């Protein structure tokens, strides 16, 4: 049985929730859902510490180029990837304004590994990710971050699907 970390007398230890975000509306829907359900304004005390993580692919993996000329393109791709990661983090910070204990990380690597590593590093009890809602073929070709995390993260994984609006 796992032992609880002891907190100084009169204080409580918060559990940690990691939320994975990217530039998609699905990931921000999942973050907003978690905020509404676990960090709602007016709650007497927030029971979770929130760690918002975005993954930035390396320029070389994003471009997939090799050979002459690739080195000329990589600095531009790297700058664009950094700008995208900063935009994602800034948007997450705006959404998380009411959270008293939050931190934000933009880490290089494949999102699947970055999120599972963040869960381990922060000893998270929960990982929240969005679902793009891909069908089986797209999921097989592109890979599913949420599916990977559900099978490999060492914590509870909450996959939040954005409801489809019926016409």
Backbone as a printed PyTorch tensor [residue, N CA C, xyz], in Angstrom:
tensor([[[  0.8440,  -1.1690,   0.0000],
         [  0.0000,   0.0000,   0.0000],
         [  0.8950,   1.2400,   0.0000]],

        [[  0.5190,   2.2360,  -0.7740],
         [  1.2990,   3.4690,  -0.8810],
         [  1.1270,   4.2960,   0.3860]],

        [[  2.2060,   4.9540,   0.7830],
         [  2.1490,   5.8050,   1.9590],
         [  1.8160,   7.2300,   1.5410]],

        [[  1.0410,   7.8940,   2.3700],
         [  0.7040,   9.2900,   2.1330],
         [  1.8790,  10.1570,   2.5720]],

        [[  2.1770,  11.1920,   1.8160],
         [  3.2020,  12.1400,   2.2320],
         [  2.6420,  12.9470,   3.3880]],

        [[  3.4270,  13.1120,   4.4340],
         [  2.9200,  13.8590,   5.5770],
         [  3.1820,  15.3500,   5.3760]],

        [[  2.1660,  16.1210,   5.6710],
         [  2.2590,  17.5730,   5.5400],
         [  2.4700,  18.1610,   6.9210]],

        [[  3.0570,  19.3540,   6.9900],
         [  3.1940,  20.0080,   8.2890],
         [  1.8300,  20.1550,   8.9500]],

        [[  1.8290,  20.1100,  10.2800],
         [  0.5750,  20.1870,  11.0200],
         [ -0.2090,  21.4370,  10.6410]],

        [[ -1.5100,  21.2510,  10.4380],
         [ -2.3640,  22.3850,  10.0860],
         [ -2.4650,  22.6420,   8.5830]],

        [[ -1.7200,  21.8810,   7.7740],
         [ -1.8020,  22.0470,   6.3230],
         [ -2.2170,  20.7280,   5.6960]],

        [[ -2.6630,  20.7990,   4.4690],
         [ -3.0240,  19.5790,   3.7530],
         [ -2.2000,  19.4850,   2.4840]],

        [[ -1.9420,  18.2600,   2.0720],
         [ -1.2030,  18.0450,   0.8390],
         [ -2.2080,  17.9520,  -0.2990]],

        [[ -1.9960,  18.7580,  -1.3180],
         [ -2.8910,  18.7200,  -2.4730],
         [ -2.4610,  17.6040,  -3.4120]],

        [[ -3.4490,  16.9840,  -4.0260],
         [ -3.1670,  16.0300,  -5.0870],
         [ -2.8020,  16.8290,  -6.3370]],

        [[ -2.1330,  16.1750,  -7.2720],
         [ -1.7020,  16.8580,  -8.4890],
         [ -2.4780,  16.3510,  -9.6910]],

        [[ -2.9420,  17.2940, -10.4950],
         [ -3.6110,  16.9930, -11.7540],
         [ -2.7520,  17.5820, -12.8760]],

        [[ -2.4020,  16.7520, -13.8470],
         [ -1.7100,  17.2160, -15.0440],
         [ -2.7470,  17.3300, -16.1500]],

        [[ -2.7430,  18.4370, -16.8540],
         [ -3.6430,  18.6270, -17.9960],
         [ -2.7870,  18.8550, -19.2380]],

        [[ -3.0000,  18.0330, -20.2480],
         [ -2.2700,  18.1690, -21.5030],
         [ -3.0320,  19.0630, -22.4620]],

        [[ -2.3350,  20.0560, -23.0120],
         [ -2.9730,  20.9500, -23.9810],
         [ -2.1020,  21.0830, -25.2220]],

        [[ -2.7560,  21.3260, -26.3360],
         [ -2.0800,  21.6890, -27.5820],
         [ -2.9020,  22.8140, -28.1990]],

        [[ -2.6850,  23.1190, -29.4550],
         [ -3.4140,  24.2460, -30.0420],
         [ -4.8480,  23.9000, -30.4540]],

        [[ -5.2900,  22.6770, -30.2320],
         [ -6.6250,  22.2760, -30.6690],
         [ -7.7160,  22.7430, -29.7110]],

        [[ -8.8990,  22.9720, -30.2630],
         [-10.0340,  23.3480, -29.4270],
         [-10.4330,  22.1970, -28.5140]],

        [[-10.1540,  20.9600, -28.9160],
         [-10.4960,  19.7990, -28.0960],
         [ -9.7040,  19.7900, -26.7860]],

        [[ -8.4320,  20.1490, -26.8590],
         [ -7.6280,  20.1430, -25.6330],
         [ -8.0510,  21.2780, -24.7010]],

        [[ -8.3910,  22.4350, -25.2600],
         [ -8.8310,  23.5350, -24.4090],
         [-10.2310,  23.2900, -23.8520]],

        [[-11.0530,  22.5530, -24.5860],
         [-12.3490,  22.1550, -24.0440],
         [-12.1300,  21.2580, -22.8170]],

        [[-11.1800,  20.3150, -22.9180],
         [-10.8850,  19.4150, -21.7990],
         [-10.3510,  20.1960, -20.5980]],

        [[ -9.4660,  21.1620, -20.8490],
         [ -8.9440,  21.9810, -19.7530],
         [-10.0790,  22.7660, -19.1000]],

        [[-10.9340,  23.3790, -19.8990],
         [-12.0500,  24.1510, -19.3480],
         [-12.9940,  23.2450, -18.5600]],

        [[-13.2240,  22.0330, -19.0510],
         [-14.0740,  21.0780, -18.3450],
         [-13.4790,  20.7680, -16.9690]],

        [[-12.1780,  20.5000, -16.9340],
         [-11.5120,  20.2100, -15.6590],
         [-11.5940,  21.4100, -14.7150]],

        [[-11.3950,  22.6060, -15.2600],
         [-11.4840,  23.8050, -14.4250],
         [-12.8870,  23.9530, -13.8370]],

        [[-13.9120,  23.7410, -14.6510],
         [-15.2960,  23.8760, -14.1890],
         [-15.6570,  22.8510, -13.1210]],

        [[-15.0780,  21.6530, -13.2130],
         [-15.4570,  20.5800, -12.2970],
         [-14.5450,  20.4240, -11.0810]],

        [[-13.3020,  20.8700, -11.1750],
         [-12.3720,  20.6760, -10.0720],
         [-11.8250,  21.9750,  -9.4760]],

        [[-11.9760,  23.0800, -10.1920],
         [-11.4170,  24.3550,  -9.7420],
         [-12.4480,  25.4730,  -9.8280]],

        [[-13.6940,  25.1430,  -9.6300],
         [-14.7680,  26.1340,  -9.7840],
         [-14.6080,  27.2700,  -8.7830]],

        [[-14.8240,  28.5050,  -9.2410],
         [-14.7720,  29.6360,  -8.3060],
         [-15.8230,  29.4400,  -7.2120]],

        [[-15.4780,  29.8450,  -6.0170],
         [-16.4250,  29.7060,  -4.9100],
         [-16.2310,  28.4320,  -4.1110]],

        [[-15.4140,  27.4960,  -4.6210],
         [-15.1120,  26.3100,  -3.8120],
         [-14.2580,  26.7640,  -2.6400]],

        [[-14.5300,  26.2360,  -1.4390],
         [-13.7850,  26.7080,  -0.2720],
         [-12.2740,  26.4990,  -0.4030]],

        [[-11.8630,  25.3450,  -0.9240],
         [-10.4390,  25.0980,  -1.1060],
         [-10.2620,  24.1620,  -2.2940]],

        [[ -9.3130,  24.4710,  -3.1320],
         [ -9.0590,  23.6130,  -4.2820],
         [ -8.2330,  22.4180,  -3.8150]],

        [[ -8.7030,  21.2170,  -4.1770],
         [ -8.0360,  20.0100,  -3.6930],
         [ -6.8800,  19.5580,  -4.5770]],

        [[ -6.7390,  20.1830,  -5.7430],
         [ -5.6680,  19.7920,  -6.6630],
         [ -4.7070,  20.9380,  -6.9280]],

        [[ -3.4730,  20.5600,  -7.1500],
         [ -2.4690,  21.4500,  -7.7310],
         [ -2.5300,  21.1280,  -9.2260]],

        [[ -2.5580,  22.1320, -10.0680],
         [ -2.7110,  21.9350, -11.5070],
         [ -1.3930,  22.1780, -12.2220]],

        [[ -1.0080,  21.2290, -13.0530],
         [  0.1680,  21.3750, -13.9030],
         [ -0.3050,  21.2470, -15.3460]],

        [[ -0.2210,  22.3330, -16.1080],
         [ -0.6430,  22.3390, -17.5070],
         [  0.6040,  22.1370, -18.3590]],

        [[  0.5530,  21.1260, -19.2230],
         [  1.7250,  20.7470, -20.0160],
         [  1.3750,  20.7590, -21.4930]],

        [[  2.2640,  21.3680, -22.2830],
         [  2.1490,  21.2700, -23.7350],
         [  3.4560,  20.7040, -24.2670]],

        [[  3.3450,  19.9130, -25.3130],
         [  4.5270,  19.3050, -25.9300],
         [  4.8570,  20.0420, -27.2200]],

        [[  6.1360,  20.3210, -27.3870],
         [  6.6070,  20.9790, -28.6020],
         [  7.4870,  19.9780, -29.3410]],

        [[  7.0650,  19.5610, -30.5330],
         [  7.9210,  18.6210, -31.2740],
         [  9.2400,  19.2820, -31.6550]],

        [[ 10.2660,  18.4850, -31.8170],
         [ 11.5340,  19.0570, -32.2710],
         [ 11.3700,  19.4980, -33.7200]],

        [[ 12.1450,  20.5010, -34.1180],
         [ 12.0550,  21.0160, -35.4900],
         [ 12.3580,  19.9150, -36.4940]],

        [[ 13.3660,  19.0980, -36.2040],
         [ 13.7460,  18.0270, -37.1320],
         [ 12.6130,  17.0210, -37.3100]],

        [[ 11.9330,  16.6610, -36.2200],
         [ 10.8460,  15.6850, -36.3480],
         [  9.6330,  16.3050, -37.0290]],

        [[  9.4090,  17.6100, -36.8040],
         [  8.2660,  18.2800, -37.4280],
         [  8.4500,  18.4020, -38.9280]],

        [[  9.6850,  18.6510, -39.3470],
         [  9.9650,  18.8420, -40.7730],
         [ 10.1810,  17.5100, -41.4590]],

        [[ 10.8720,  16.6160, -40.7790],
         [ 11.1610,  15.3130, -41.3690],
         [ 12.1140,  15.4120, -42.5400]],

        [[ 12.9510,  16.4370, -42.5300],
         [ 13.8930,  16.6440, -43.6310],
         [ 15.2750,  16.1260, -43.2710]],

        [[ 15.9820,  15.6950, -44.2740],
         [ 17.3850,  15.3470, -44.1200],
         [ 18.0830,  15.7580, -45.4050]],

        [[ 19.3700,  15.9440, -45.3060],
         [ 20.1290,  16.2630, -46.5070],
         [ 20.3650,  17.7460, -46.6620]],

        [[ 20.8980,  18.1400, -47.8270],
         [ 21.2500,  19.5490, -48.0560],
         [ 20.0110,  20.4390, -48.0060]],

        [[ 20.1630,  21.5840, -47.3780],
         [ 19.0550,  22.5380, -47.3040],
         [ 18.2240,  22.4150, -46.0470]],

        [[ 18.2380,  21.2490, -45.4070],
         [ 17.4250,  21.0560, -44.2060],
         [ 17.8740,  21.9760, -43.0910]],

        [[ 19.1820,  22.1650, -42.9730],
         [ 19.7110,  23.0170, -41.9040],
         [ 19.2580,  24.4650, -42.0620]],

        [[ 19.0000,  24.8860, -43.2970],
         [ 18.5430,  26.2570, -43.5360],
         [ 17.1100,  26.4760, -43.0500]],

        [[ 16.3050,  25.4440, -43.1030],
         [ 14.8860,  25.5400, -42.7630],
         [ 14.6480,  25.3790, -41.2600]],

        [[ 15.4460,  24.5580, -40.5900],
         [ 15.1980,  24.2060, -39.1970],
         [ 15.0790,  25.3940, -38.2400]],

        [[ 15.9230,  26.4330, -38.3500],
         [ 15.7630,  27.5600, -37.4130],
         [ 14.4000,  28.2480, -37.5240]],

        [[ 13.8570,  28.3280, -38.7300],
         [ 12.5400,  28.9460, -38.9320],
         [ 11.4350,  28.0730, -38.3530]],

        [[ 11.5630,  26.7680, -38.5620],
         [ 10.5800,  25.8270, -38.0180],
         [ 10.6380,  25.8580, -36.4930]],

        [[ 11.8480,  25.8570, -35.9340],
         [ 12.0240,  25.9020, -34.4770],
         [ 11.3830,  27.1610, -33.8940]],

        [[ 11.5950,  28.2960, -34.5150],
         [ 11.0120,  29.5590, -34.0390],
         [  9.4840,  29.4990, -34.0760]],

        [[  8.9350,  28.9220, -35.1340],
         [  7.4800,  28.8000, -35.2520],
         [  6.9200,  27.8620, -34.1780]],

        [[  7.6000,  26.7450, -33.9320],
         [  7.1500,  25.8000, -32.9020],
         [  7.1860,  26.4430, -31.5170]],

        [[  8.2130,  27.2520, -31.2500],
         [  8.3030,  27.9510, -29.9610],
         [  7.1680,  28.9510, -29.8130]],

        [[  6.8650,  29.6990, -30.8830],
         [  5.7580,  30.6660, -30.8330],
         [  4.4340,  29.9560, -30.5680]],

        [[  4.2280,  28.8230, -31.2210],
         [  2.9940,  28.0660, -31.0160],
         [  2.8840,  27.6040, -29.5690]],

        [[  3.9680,  27.0600, -29.0220],
         [  3.9590,  26.5940, -27.6340],
         [  3.6830,  27.7540, -26.6740]],

        [[  4.2690,  28.9110, -26.9240],
         [  4.0280,  30.0810, -26.0730],
         [  2.5660,  30.5340, -26.1400]],

        [[  1.9830,  30.5080, -27.3450],
         [  0.5600,  30.8710, -27.4970],
         [ -0.3230,  29.9080, -26.7070]],

        [[ -0.0120,  28.6150, -26.7900],
         [ -0.7950,  27.6050, -26.0730],
         [ -0.7150,  27.8610, -24.5700]],

        [[  0.4890,  28.1040, -24.0630],
         [  0.6660,  28.3410, -22.6270],
         [ -0.0250,  29.6320, -22.1950]],

        [[  0.0660,  30.6810, -22.9970],
         [ -0.5930,  31.9520, -22.6520],
         [ -2.1100,  31.7780, -22.5910]],

        [[ -2.6660,  31.0480, -23.5400],
         [ -4.1090,  30.8060, -23.5290],
         [ -4.4980,  29.9900, -22.3020]],

        [[ -3.6870,  28.9990, -21.9540],
         [ -3.9600,  28.1790, -20.7660],
         [ -3.8910,  29.0290, -19.5030]],

        [[ -2.9240,  29.9340, -19.4240],
         [ -2.8070,  30.8090, -18.2530],
         [ -4.0390,  31.6870, -18.0970]],

        [[ -4.5630,  32.1900, -19.2120],
         [ -5.7730,  33.0110, -19.1590],
         [ -6.9500,  32.1970, -18.6250]],

        [[ -7.1030,  30.9700, -19.1190],
         [ -8.2020,  30.1190, -18.6680],
         [ -8.0650,  29.7480, -17.1950]],

        [[ -6.8420,  29.6260, -16.7150],
         [ -6.5760,  29.1310, -15.3570],
         [ -6.4160,  30.2550, -14.3350]],

        [[ -6.8790,  31.4410, -14.6550],
         [ -6.6750,  32.5890, -13.7640],
         [ -7.2200,  32.3450, -12.3590]],

        [[ -8.2940,  31.5620, -12.2190],
         [ -8.8970,  31.3510, -10.8970],
         [ -8.2150,  30.2420, -10.1030]],

        [[ -7.2300,  29.5610, -10.6870],
         [ -6.5640,  28.4610,  -9.9930],
         [ -5.4440,  29.0330,  -9.1250]],

        [[ -5.5050,  28.7080,  -7.8390],
         [ -4.5310,  29.2820,  -6.8980],
         [ -3.1670,  28.5990,  -6.9610]],

        [[ -3.1220,  27.3550,  -7.3790],
         [ -1.8600,  26.6040,  -7.3970],
         [ -1.6980,  25.9480,  -8.7660]],

        [[ -1.1270,  26.6920,  -9.7020],
         [ -0.9730,  26.1780, -11.0710],
         [  0.4210,  26.4800, -11.5840]],

        [[  0.9270,  25.5720, -12.3900],
         [  2.1740,  25.8250, -13.1010],
         [  2.0110,  25.3680, -14.5330]],

        [[  2.8810,  25.8830, -15.3950],
         [  2.7460,  25.6770, -16.8330],
         [  4.0880,  25.2670, -17.3980]],

        [[  4.0730,  24.2300, -18.2610],
         [  5.3090,  23.7180, -18.8460],
         [  5.1400,  23.5160, -20.3420]],

        [[  6.1360,  23.9330, -21.1000],
         [  6.2250,  23.6360, -22.5280],
         [  7.5010,  22.8150, -22.7020]],

        [[  7.3380,  21.5470, -23.0420],
         [  8.4700,  20.6290, -23.0970],
         [  8.6190,  20.0410, -24.4910]],

        [[  9.8550,  19.8470, -24.9040],
         [ 10.1110,  19.2960, -26.2340],
         [  9.9500,  17.7840, -26.2130]],

        [[  9.2820,  17.2710, -27.2370],
         [  9.1410,  15.8260, -27.3850],
         [  7.7750,  15.4530, -27.9070]],

        [[  7.5800,  14.1720, -28.0840],
         [  6.2950,  13.6240, -28.5110],
         [  5.3020,  13.7750, -27.3590]],

        [[  4.1050,  14.2430, -27.6490],
         [  3.1130,  14.5340, -26.6150],
         [  2.8310,  13.3180, -25.7330]],

        [[  2.7960,  12.1440, -26.3100],
         [  2.5100,  10.9340, -25.5260],
         [  3.5370,  10.7570, -24.4170]],

        [[  4.8070,  10.8600, -24.7810],
         [  5.8760,  10.6730, -23.7990],
         [  5.9700,  11.8450, -22.8360]],

        [[  5.8050,  13.0550, -23.3480],
         [  5.8850,  14.2510, -22.5050],
         [  4.8340,  14.1900, -21.3970]],

        [[  3.6070,  13.8120, -21.7360],
         [  2.5370,  13.7660, -20.7420],
         [  2.7610,  12.6530, -19.7200]],

        [[  3.1380,  11.4730, -20.1810],
         [  3.3870,  10.3690, -19.2440],
         [  4.5740,  10.6850, -18.3380]],

        [[  5.5980,  11.3200, -18.8680],
         [  6.7500,  11.7270, -18.0520],
         [  6.3400,  12.7900, -17.0230]],

        [[  5.4690,  13.7130, -17.4200],
         [  5.0080,  14.7540, -16.4960],
         [  4.2280,  14.1390, -15.3350]],

        [[  3.4240,  13.1320, -15.6370],
         [  2.6760,  12.4310, -14.5870],
         [  3.6530,  11.8420, -13.5660]],

        [[  4.7000,  11.2060, -14.0470],
         [  5.6970,  10.6010, -13.1540],
         [  6.4540,  11.6700, -12.3690]],

        [[  6.9210,  12.6930, -13.0470],
         [  7.7400,  13.7340, -12.4300],
         [  6.9850,  14.4870, -11.3360]],

        [[  5.6870,  14.7100, -11.5560],
         [  4.8850,  15.4730, -10.5960],
         [  4.0870,  14.5710,  -9.6510]],

        [[  4.2500,  13.2590,  -9.7780],
         [  3.5150,  12.2890,  -8.9450],
         [  2.0140,  12.5740,  -9.0090]],

        [[  1.5140,  12.7430, -10.2260],
         [  0.1140,  13.1350, -10.4320],
         [ -0.8440,  11.9870, -10.1400]],

        [[ -1.9830,  12.3520,  -9.5870],
         [ -3.0650,  11.3970,  -9.3630],
         [ -3.9980,  11.3230, -10.5580]],

        [[ -3.9830,  12.3740, -11.3940],
         [ -4.9050,  12.4130, -12.5320],
         [ -4.2640,  13.1400, -13.7110]],

        [[ -4.5400,  12.6170, -14.9010],
         [ -4.1460,  13.2560, -16.1600],
         [ -5.4180,  13.5390, -16.9390]],

        [[ -5.5640,  14.7790, -17.3940],
         [ -6.7350,  15.1760, -18.1810],
         [ -6.2630,  15.5100, -19.5940]],

        [[ -6.8800,  14.8640, -20.5790],
         [ -6.5630,  15.1330, -21.9800],
         [ -7.8600,  15.2120, -22.7740]],

        [[ -7.7950,  15.8900, -23.8940],
         [ -8.9420,  15.9710, -24.7890],
         [ -8.8970,  14.8480, -25.8010]],

        [[ -9.9920,  14.7000, -26.5080],
         [-10.0830,  13.7000, -27.5640],
         [-10.4760,  14.4040, -28.8570]],

        [[ -9.6850,  14.1840, -29.8980],
         [ -9.9890,  14.7990, -31.1910],
         [-11.1860,  14.1370, -31.8700]],

        [[-11.5320,  12.9600, -31.4280],
         [-12.6790,  12.2800, -32.0020],
         [-12.3980,  11.6550, -33.3540]],

        [[-11.1340,  11.2880, -33.5900],
         [-10.7820,  10.6450, -34.8580],
         [-11.4330,   9.2660, -34.9440]],

        [[-11.6950,   8.8450, -36.1520],
         [-12.1640,   7.4910, -36.3820],
         [-11.0040,   6.5120, -36.2790]],

        [[-11.3010,   5.2290, -36.4320],
         [-10.2970,   4.1850, -36.2490],
         [ -9.1280,   4.3200, -37.2200]],

        [[ -9.3960,   4.6790, -38.4670],
         [ -8.3220,   4.7470, -39.4710],
         [ -7.3900,   5.9190, -39.1620]],

        [[ -7.9410,   7.1090, -38.9160],
         [ -7.0910,   8.2620, -38.5900],
         [ -6.2960,   8.0030, -37.3140]],

        [[ -6.9460,   7.3770, -36.3150],
         [ -6.2710,   7.0790, -35.0570],
         [ -5.1020,   6.1260, -35.2950]],

        [[ -5.3000,   5.1410, -36.1770],
         [ -4.2410,   4.1710, -36.4710],
         [ -3.0720,   4.8330, -37.2010]],

        [[ -3.3740,   5.7580, -38.1000],
         [ -2.3210,   6.4200, -38.8770],
         [ -1.6200,   7.4920, -38.0450]],

        [[ -2.3910,   8.3720, -37.3950],
         [ -1.8230,   9.4960, -36.6660],
         [ -1.3750,   9.1280, -35.2550]],

        [[ -1.9570,   8.0870, -34.6980],
         [ -1.6960,   7.7580, -33.3080],
         [ -2.5800,   8.6150, -32.4220]],

        [[ -2.9840,   8.0730, -31.3030],
         [ -3.8640,   8.7890, -30.3950],
         [ -3.1240,   9.0490, -29.0920]],

        [[ -2.9420,  10.3080, -28.7670],
         [ -2.2860,  10.6700, -27.5170],
         [ -3.1240,  10.1820, -26.3410]],

        [[ -4.4330,  10.4040, -26.4000],
         [ -5.2910,   9.9970, -25.2820],
         [ -5.2790,   8.4850, -25.0960]],

        [[ -5.3080,   7.7360, -26.1850],
         [ -5.2790,   6.2750, -26.0900],
         [ -3.9540,   5.7980, -25.4930]],

        [[ -2.8650,   6.3660, -25.9500],
         [ -1.5420,   6.0000, -25.4320],
         [ -1.4710,   6.2830, -23.9310]],

        [[ -1.9100,   7.4790, -23.5390],
         [ -1.8490,   7.8570, -22.1310],
         [ -2.7440,   6.9750, -21.2630]],

        [[ -3.9160,   6.6110, -21.7920],
         [ -4.8160,   5.7440, -21.0330],
         [ -4.1600,   4.4010, -20.7200]],

        [[ -3.2760,   3.9460, -21.5930],
         [ -2.6210,   2.6530, -21.3990],
         [ -1.2690,   2.7440, -20.7000]],

        [[ -0.6180,   3.9100, -20.7210],
         [  0.7460,   3.9910, -20.2120],
         [  0.9600,   4.9260, -19.0250]],

        [[  0.0800,   5.8910, -18.7970],
         [  0.2530,   6.8020, -17.6610],
         [ -0.0590,   6.0530, -16.3700]],

        [[  0.7220,   6.3000, -15.3450],
         [  0.5570,   5.6130, -14.0660],
         [ -0.3280,   6.4310, -13.1240]],

        [[ -1.5160,   6.7500, -13.6100],
         [ -2.4980,   7.4740, -12.8020],
         [ -3.8530,   7.3330, -13.5070]],

        [[ -4.8670,   7.8940, -12.8780],
         [ -6.1780,   7.9500, -13.5140],
         [ -6.0900,   8.8850, -14.7130]],

        [[ -6.6460,   8.4690, -15.8570],
         [ -6.6420,   9.3020, -17.0590],
         [ -8.0840,   9.6460, -17.4110]],

        [[ -8.3690,  10.9380, -17.4700],
         [ -9.6890,  11.3960, -17.8490],
         [ -9.6190,  11.9410, -19.2650]],

        [[-10.3160,  11.2810, -20.1810],
         [-10.3690,  11.7150, -21.5690],
         [-11.6910,  12.4530, -21.7570]],

        [[-11.5930,  13.7360, -22.0460],
         [-12.7760,  14.5910, -22.1430],
         [-13.0910,  14.7980, -23.6240]],

        [[-14.2740,  14.3360, -24.0200],
         [-14.7100,  14.5070, -25.4090],
         [-15.6230,  15.7120, -25.5020]],

        [[-15.3800,  16.5070, -26.5260],
         [-16.2600,  17.6380, -26.7930],
         [-17.5340,  17.0870, -27.4270]],

        [[-18.6970,  17.4270, -26.8740],
         [-19.9360,  16.9010, -27.4290],
         [-20.1550,  17.3820, -28.8560]],

        [[-20.6810,  16.4960, -29.6830],
         [-21.0340,  16.8880, -31.0490],
         [-22.4040,  17.5330, -30.9940]],

        [[-22.5090,  18.6680, -31.6560],
         [-23.7920,  19.3730, -31.6740],
         [-24.6820,  18.7580, -32.7400]],

        [[-25.8980,  18.4090, -32.3430],
         [-26.8490,  17.8370, -33.2950],
         [-27.5720,  18.9670, -34.0090]],

        [[-27.7830,  18.7760, -35.2890],
         [-28.4110,  19.8180, -36.1050],
         [-29.9180,  19.7360, -36.0380]]])
